[in-house]
Amino acid sequence: MIVEQLELTNFRNYASATITFTAGTTALLGANGQGKTNLAEALTFLATLDSFRGVPVDTLIRNGEDTAIMRAQIRHDDGREILIEAELSRTGRNRIQVNRQRLVRTRDLLGVLRTTVFSPDDLVLVKGGPGERRRFLDDALVATATRFDAVRREVDRIVRQRNTFLKQIGYRPNPGQLSAEHALTLDVWDEKLATAGGELGDARAQLVAQLQPMVNLAYEQLANRPTPTDVSYEPEWRRIGLAHALQQARAEDLRRSLTTVGPHRDELDLSINGLPARTQASQGEQRTLALALRLATHRLVTESVGSPPVLVLDDVLSELDPDRATALLANMPAGQVIITSASGLPDAARPERILHISHGTVSAGTP
């Protein structure tokens, strides 16, 4: 799929802008704070209705305005043309349309446009807490098959409601002190979580098995040397089954009024040369591993859906040493690429189209 054009009205620092992209590589150049990342954010928001910066939707609306509008014209490999429109509101409901038809459920947008974003914040995939890596896994699952969005939402819903029920029960030092009614209700929530959580855990495990060799290859390509890396997903509850694990943890759950086992507590273990990447790797190694995770996921999604997502490199090249920047560009997969940079581009970038960004305005440059 190719993004042909992006239109913005009152989005971030853009009062009004129309940006035309090439099917190859488009470079967005300009000083810091001019709006390059805002363009990347608008484009990727239309794929997921979520900002890769992790900010609330109302922050995307230009200061002093009540609404923001985004439109993207997409052309698929089979020749289909699709118009995605989003109207964001500070006070009312947001409105999303595809080909002028309003979407009843936002999840129906998933898969219409796919993007892969590389950003300096990706370092959190390695250095951050387990929640960052769980989100990475589940986002990758949804990118490969949109049905997994419903699965992860169901797990989140069940965990929230089970936790609410545990708080309603209050502290019980012994599960035997539960009333028959409370015990039966908790059994029902356990069964629901075991079913939905087991499905999500199985999907994560299969995804990691597919990603492992791809991450290892991507890391070697980026580092320009063989380097053993490992991506491992082996929660204890999958070994004994989630239903049994919940029974074992019931006393602790009652004591803490919290669901202490399940996919919402899982960890994705990352290692380089047999050592934990989060605590033992250098920052250069951590950044290379984060890039390898993104690159491997992009390749896996391409294989799974038969078409490469739009690849967005948001100010990543400036964070890399020249060798790694050149290696990343040399191993870029086929498809549309959008690069933002405040410090120019390496010779290896060779964009077909250059756009200069200054104070929320866009002007064409010479490749």
N, C-alpha and C positions, 0 to 999 in steps of 0.2 A: 504494500500500500504506500501511496505517496501523498503527502500534504502539499497541495498546490498553492493554497492561499490561506492566510490567517488575517481576520479583521478584528480589531479591538475598539471598543468605545468605553471610556472611563474605567479602564483596567489598570490598576497600579498607577504608574506615572504617565500612562498614555491616554490623552484626551480622545484621540482618534488616530488610528494607524491601519494601513493595509500592507501586508508583507507577502511577497510572492517568493516561493522557494523553488529551487531546482530539484530535479529527481536525483541528482548526485549529492555533492557536498556544498552546503551553504554556510558561510562564515559570518557571524555577527560580531563586529569589532567595535570597541569603544572603551573609554575610561571607566573606572569603577563607579558605580552608582548612577549610570545613565539609562539602564533599563534592559540590558542584554538578558539577564537571568529572568526578568519579568516576561520576556517573549517566550523563553523556554518553558517557564511555569505555565503560561496560558495554553500553550500547545499541549503539554502533558496533562494539564487539568481536564482538557476535553476528552482525554482517553479514560480517565479514572474518576473524575469529579473529586479529586483530592490533590492538594498541593504537595509536591515532593519536598517543600521546605517545612512541612508539618505545621502550617499555620491555619487559623480559622478562615472560613470562606469570606467573612465580611471584611477581612484585611485586604482582599484582592480588589475591592471597590475603591476607586480613586477618592482621595480626600475631598470632602465637601459634596460628594455625589451620593445619591440613594441607590443607584443601580449600575451594574456593569454588564456589557454585552460582549460575547466572544463568538466568532463564527469561523469554522474551518471547512474548506473544500477539500475532500479526500477523493482520490482516484485509486481504485483497487486494481490488482493485476488483471482481473477479467474484464476490465473496462467500465465497471460500475462506478458511478459518481455519487458521492454521499455528502450531504451538508449537515454538519453538526453545529447546533446553536445552543448557547447557554446564556440565560439572563439571571444574574445574581442580584439579590435584593437584601438591603439591610433590615427591612421590616417585614416583608412578606415572604412567600415561598419562592424558592428558585424555580426557574422553568427551563427544562431541557427538551430540545426537539431534534429529531433526526429526519431529514427530508421533509421538514415542515410538520411532522407528526409529533405531538407531545408524548413524552414517555411517562407512563404511569409509575413505573419503577425505575429507579436510577440504575439498577443492576442490568437493565436491558441495554444500556449503553456499552457495557463491557464487551470488548472484542471488535467493536466498530472501528476503533482506532487503537493501535497498540504502539507503545513507546518504551524505549529503554533509556534510562537517564543515568549518566555518569556525573557525579558531582564531588567536590572536595569533602562534603559531609559523609560520603560513603565510608570514610575511615571508621565511622561509628559501627559499621557492620562487624568490624574486628575488635575495636577497642571498647565498644559500648556494652550494655547489659544484654541478657538473654532475650528480652523483649524485642530488641532491634533485629536480632537474627530470626526470631519467630515470624516477625512481620515480613522479612525478606523471603523466607520460605513460602509463606502463604500468598504473598504477592506473585511469586513465581508460579505457584500452583494455578492461581486464577488466570495468569497470562497464558499458560499452556491449555487450560480448559476452564471456561468461565463458570461451569457448574460448581466449582469448588468455592466460589464466593458464597453460595447459599450454605455450604457445609460449615465454613468457618464462622459465618454469622449465627448459625444454629448452635454451634459449640459456645460461642460467646453468650448467647441468650440463656442457654441452660446453666452455665456457670454463674451468671449474674443472679438468676432466680434461685438457684440452689444456695448461693451465699446469702441471699435475702432470707430464705427460710431458716438457715442455720442461725442467723442473727435473731430471728423471731423466737426460735426455741430457747436461745440463751445458753449460758454456760452449763454444761453437763460433764462432770468429771468422769462419768462412766456411761457408755452407751446403753447399759442395762437400765438406766434411770429414765430412758425415753418412754413416753406413753406409747401404747400400741398404735394410736393414730399417727403420732409423729414419726415413729419408726417406719410405718407403711409409706407415708409420704416421702420420706427420705429414700426409701427403696425405689420409689418411682423415679425420683430425680437421678438416682444412681444408674438406673437402667437406661434412661434417656441419654445421660452423659457417656455411658459405656458404648452405646451404639454410635452416636454422632462423633464422639471423641476417638473411638476406634477407627472410624472411617477416615478422619482427618490424619490420625497418626500413620495409618497405612499409606495414605497418599504422600505424606511428607517423606516417609522412608523410601518409597519408590522414586520420588523426585531426587532425593539425595544420592541414591544409587546411580541415577543417570548423570547427575551433576559431577560426581567425584572425578571420573576420568577427564571430563571437560575442564574442570577447574585446574587439575594438575597440568594439562596441556597448555591452558591459557597462561598459567603462572610461568611456565618454562619459556613460552614465547615472549612474555613481557620482560622477564629477567634475563633472557638470552643465555640461560644455562639450566641444565637439569636440576630440579629442586623438588624433593619429595614433599608434597602437601597432602593433607588429609581433611576431608569434610565428613563428619560423623554425626549421625542422629540415632542414639540408642537409649531412649528413656527406659528406666527400669519397669515402668508399668506395662510397656509393650511385651516384655518378657513373660510376665505373669498374667497379663490381661487386665484391662482397665476395671472391669467389674470387681475382680478379686482385689486389685490395688485400692479401690475405693472402700471396700470392706475393711481392709487392713488399716486404712487411714481414718476410719470413722471417729475413733476416740480423739485423735489429734484435730480433726475437722471441728468436732463439737467443742473442744477446748478453745480453739482459736476463732470459731464462727467463720470459717474460711475453707474453701475447697483447696486442699494442699497437693493433690496429685491430678494429673491430666495434661492434655496438650497445651493448656494455657500456662503451664509451668515448665515446659520443655526447654532444652538447650541444644543448640547446634554447635558441636565442638569443632574448632578449627586449629590445625597445627601445621607448622613448617619445620622440616627436618626433625620430625618427631617431638617437637616442643610446642607447648600451648602458644598460639600466635598472639593472644591477647596480652599475655604477661611476659613472654620471652623473646618475641620478635622485635627487630628494630622498626622504627616508624616507616622507613623505606620498604621493608618487607611487608609490613601491615598494609600500606597503601597499595602495594603490588597485588597482595592477596585480595583486597577489596575490589580492585579493578578486574582481577581474574574471576571473582564471583559474578560480577555484572556481565563480563564478556561471555562467560560460560552460560549464564542464564539466557542471554540474548541468542546464542547459538541454539540452545535447547528449544526455546520458543519458536525459532525459525523452523526447526525440524518438525515440531509438533503441529504447527498450524499451516506450514507450507509457504509462508511469506515472512520476510524479515520485518520486525517492528521498526519504526522510525527511531534512529539512534541519535540521542542528544548528549553532547559532551559539553557540560556547563563549566567552563573555566577549569577544566581538569588538567590541560596540558601545562599550564603555568605551575602546577603543583609537582610536576614530575621533572626528574633530571633529563637532559637531552636524549640519553640512550633509551630510557623507558618511554619517553614521549614518541620517539621515532618508532620504537617497537610496537607501541599501541596503534599508531597510524598504519604501520605496515601490516598489522593483523586485523584490521577492521573488516568486518564481514560486508558482503555486498548489500546494497540498499541505500535508502536516503539517510544522510547524515547532516546534523546541524551542530556547528561548533561555535561556542562563545569564547571570546578571549579579550582580555584587557592589555595584553603584552605582545600582540602580534602572533604570528603562526610559524611553526617550523616549516622548512622547505618541503617536508614530506606531506604536509596537509593538502596542498594543491586543490583548493576549493574551486568549483565551477562558478560560484556566485559569491560576491562579498557585499555585505550591507554594513554601513556605518551607523552606529546608534549614538545619539547625543541628546540628552534632556528629553527623552521620550519621543524623538523624531527619528525617522529612518530614511537614509539616503543610499543610493547605489554607488558601489565602488568598482574598481577594475581588478579582476583576478590577476 
